[in-house]
Amino acid sequence: MNQVDLLEEQKVQELVDEIYRRGYQGQNKEDFERVKRVFPKSYEKVVPFIHESKSEEEFYSLFKSVEVVPIQYKLDFLREIENQRYFEAQKFFTSISTGQFKKLEGDDCINRDNNTTFVSVKYNPELGLILNEEDDSIL
């Protein structure tokens, strides 16, 4: 990946094109296909001034996420909280979809401590959480 100091619009597009030059892979492809399949159904049901809660719930479920902390940062996170450095503690959070959360919960990779959810999966600072081993082979 190229290092960039100033992100101009053209450079952003080049970086996005570089990242997705082979299209979506693995979990990203599955997520894309699911949104591609569900979104048109939601869109077709939209009628101005008519509220339909099932469609609304299905539409917003595409964007729901859960904030989690990778388990390897648990002690650092708790130290920041203990020292009342809440803003600094926020940097340890990352978002995952509710579907990913449910899968990790089923795989017994979720650990709750007070009001914080920790996940026991690999974390790469450049890639984020490694939910599938194939995701780790990108670099």
C-alpha positions as CSV (number, residue, x, y, z in Angstrom):
1,M,0.0,0.0,0.0
2,N,1.3,3.5,-0.8
3,Q,1.9,6.0,1.9
4,V,0.0,9.3,1.3
5,D,0.4,12.6,3.1
6,L,-2.4,14.7,1.6
7,L,-5.6,12.9,0.5
8,E,-7.0,14.6,-2.5
9,E,-10.2,13.3,-4.1
10,Q,-8.3,11.7,-7.1
11,K,-5.8,10.0,-4.7
12,V,-8.7,8.6,-2.6
13,Q,-10.2,7.1,-5.7
14,E,-6.9,5.6,-6.8
15,L,-6.4,4.0,-3.3
16,V,-10.0,2.6,-3.3
17,D,-9.4,1.2,-6.8
18,E,-6.2,-0.4,-5.7
19,I,-7.8,-2.0,-2.7
20,Y,-10.7,-3.4,-4.6
21,R,-9.0,-4.2,-7.9
22,R,-9.8,-7.9,-7.5
23,G,-13.4,-7.1,-6.3
24,Y,-14.7,-8.1,-2.9
25,Q,-13.2,-11.2,-1.3
26,G,-14.3,-13.5,1.5
27,Q,-16.5,-12.0,4.2
28,N,-16.6,-8.6,2.3
29,K,-18.1,-10.4,-0.7
30,E,-20.7,-12.2,1.4
31,D,-21.7,-8.9,3.0
32,F,-21.9,-7.1,-0.3
33,E,-24.0,-9.9,-1.8
34,R,-26.4,-9.8,1.2
35,V,-26.8,-6.0,0.9
36,K,-27.3,-6.3,-2.9
37,R,-30.0,-8.9,-2.3
38,V,-31.8,-7.2,0.6
39,F,-31.6,-3.5,-0.3
40,P,-33.8,-3.6,-3.5
41,K,-36.5,-5.4,-1.5
42,S,-36.5,-2.5,1.0
43,Y,-36.3,0.1,-1.6
44,E,-39.3,-1.3,-3.6
45,K,-41.5,-1.1,-0.4
46,V,-40.7,2.6,0.3
47,V,-43.9,4.7,-0.2
48,P,-43.9,8.3,0.9
49,F,-45.8,9.0,4.1
50,I,-46.5,5.3,4.8
51,H,-44.7,3.8,7.7
52,E,-44.0,0.0,7.4
53,S,-42.0,-1.1,10.5
54,K,-40.9,-4.5,9.1
55,S,-39.3,-2.9,6.0
56,E,-37.7,-0.2,8.1
57,E,-36.3,-2.7,10.6
58,E,-34.9,-4.9,7.7
59,F,-33.4,-1.8,6.1
60,Y,-31.7,-0.6,9.2
61,S,-30.4,-4.1,10.1
62,L,-28.0,-3.7,7.2
63,F,-26.2,-0.9,9.1
64,K,-26.3,-2.1,12.7
65,S,-23.0,-2.7,14.4
66,V,-21.5,-3.5,17.7
67,E,-18.6,-1.7,19.3
68,V,-15.9,-4.1,20.6
69,V,-12.4,-4.1,21.9
70,P,-9.8,-6.7,20.7
71,I,-8.8,-8.8,23.7
72,Q,-5.1,-8.0,23.3
73,Y,-6.0,-4.4,24.2
74,K,-8.1,-5.2,27.2
75,L,-5.5,-4.3,29.8
76,D,-4.6,-1.0,28.0
77,F,-8.3,-0.2,27.7
78,L,-9.0,-0.9,31.4
79,R,-5.9,1.1,32.4
80,E,-7.2,4.2,30.5
81,I,-10.7,3.8,32.1
82,E,-9.1,3.4,35.6
83,N,-7.2,6.6,35.0
84,Q,-10.3,8.4,33.8
85,R,-8.8,8.9,30.3
86,Y,-12.1,8.0,28.5
87,F,-11.2,9.7,25.3
88,E,-8.0,7.8,25.0
89,A,-9.8,4.6,25.8
90,Q,-12.1,5.1,22.9
91,K,-9.3,4.5,20.4
92,F,-9.4,0.7,21.3
93,F,-12.9,0.3,20.0
94,T,-13.7,-1.1,16.6
95,S,-17.1,-1.8,15.0
96,I,-18.4,-5.1,13.7
97,S,-21.7,-6.0,12.1
98,T,-24.3,-7.6,14.3
99,G,-24.0,-10.7,12.1
100,Q,-20.3,-10.9,12.7
101,F,-21.0,-10.4,16.4
102,K,-23.5,-13.2,16.5
103,K,-21.0,-15.5,14.7
104,L,-18.2,-14.7,17.2
105,E,-20.7,-15.2,20.1
106,G,-21.5,-18.6,18.7
107,D,-17.8,-19.4,18.4
108,D,-17.4,-18.4,22.1
109,C,-15.1,-15.4,21.2
110,I,-17.0,-12.8,23.2
111,N,-15.9,-11.7,26.6
112,R,-17.9,-9.1,28.6
113,D,-16.4,-7.1,31.4
114,N,-18.7,-4.6,33.0
115,N,-20.2,-2.7,30.0
116,T,-17.5,-3.5,27.5
117,T,-17.4,-6.3,25.0
118,F,-14.0,-7.8,24.2
119,V,-13.4,-10.2,21.2
120,S,-10.9,-13.0,21.2
121,V,-9.8,-12.8,17.6
122,K,-6.6,-11.7,15.9
123,Y,-6.2,-7.9,15.3
124,N,-4.0,-6.2,12.7
125,P,-3.6,-2.4,13.0
126,E,-3.8,-2.1,9.2
127,L,-6.6,-4.5,8.5
128,G,-8.6,-4.5,11.7
129,L,-10.1,-7.6,13.2
130,I,-9.2,-10.8,11.4
131,L,-12.5,-12.7,11.5
132,N,-11.4,-15.2,8.9
133,E,-7.9,-16.6,8.4
134,E,-8.1,-15.8,4.7
135,D,-8.4,-12.1,5.6
136,D,-4.9,-12.2,7.2
137,S,-3.3,-13.2,3.9
138,I,-4.1,-9.9,2.1
139,L,-0.7,-8.3,3.1
